[in-house]
Amino acid sequence: MDWKREFKKGVKSGLPIGIGYIPVSFTFGFLAVSGGLPIWVAVIISLTNLTSAGQFAGTNLIFAGAGYLEVALTTFVINIRYMLMSLSLSQKLERKTGTLARLVMAFGITDETFVVGSLRPGTLTAPFMLGLILMPVAGWNLGTLMGGCISTLLPQALQNAMGIALYAMFIALIIPAAKASAHVLCIICIAVAVQCGLKYIPVFSFLSDGFRVIISTVTAAGLGAWLFPGTDDGGETEEAREMEPNEEEMNGEIRDMSKETGGNGDGA
């Protein structure tokens, strides 16, 4: 195996992802520093997490004064999908890939790197995956640093006003998915209803903001999986069943073709 060639292929595949991460992480750095975090803390968060939704949610909880346990559980629930992605990609790795390399690669698994890695034909090599995650990590942290630096140059009043951008970003994330799927819209409504109930029903007043987010997220996701299962007992999706040809219609077409050709429909 040519280590350098595989690494360069990974870097080339990860370059567009890294460039695309800069605007999003720029926003995170801007909001984090505007909210009162030092620039180096925002960069450390990006360097050790590499998750957009998890970082925004965790930072929002920090600003709300949530405890360590709440922040940890919230980010765990939001980012648990990366565990499944890592397990999936591990089936394509070379058998000889060491534990340290696997740990580094697991850290760099995001939605985009997972797609690139899973669609690559053949076995995944450690040099390719390391090159693939290098550019997204660099782009994410560069954007965070740039956003944090720009934030320090703005007046304090404008920095405080930019806090609304955090909520606007979350809305921008859920609206397209809700428009594309009625099931997603229903799950969002469930999450909102649970969150409102936990916040405004007096019996739940002892719950902090962080635990309300955790409970509403887990409840909505669980009910969504129960109400809208992706597959039936046989493992077929609803879309696949709709695409399957109707057996009676196929038999009728075969009989019609047999009559036209003078055969009995049992073969040549």
C-alpha angles and dihedrals in degrees: 000000000000101000096192094048092050091047092051090050089053093049090049091051093047098046096084090048092051092050091049092052094058098078093047095047089044087062091048093051091047094050094042094053092040088055092057106271118131116247093247091054091052090050092048090052091053093043093053100037114031092190125120104199093036093051095047092047093045093048091049089054091049090054089049090055096249120167128251094259093053093049092047095049093045094051090044092055093045094047100039090105089071089065090059092045091052092050090050095050092046088070090064097047123105112266092236094058107126128232095251092052090049091052092051092048092048089055090056097049112120132155091270099043089047091055093048092047096045093048094050108105119239130008121341115235126209094239091053094049093045090051090046095056095040097077096044090051091049094045093047094052094041090054091048092051093048093048092049093049093049090049092059091057095057126087115265093244091057091046090055092048092054090068088089089066090074092062091042090056093052090049090050089054097052103036098069092047091047092050092050097048132034088201092059090048090052092050091050090051090050091051092049092048093050092046092050091047092051091048102044104030105091095219090066095047092109091068117097124226093259096054091046089058091048094048095045092047095049093042094050093045092048094048090045092054090048098044098039109030113185094219139026126230091282093054096249120135121230091246091053091052091051091052093051113103117247110255095217092050091050092050090049092051091049091052091049092050091048092053091050093050095039094242131125097240094245097107139283 
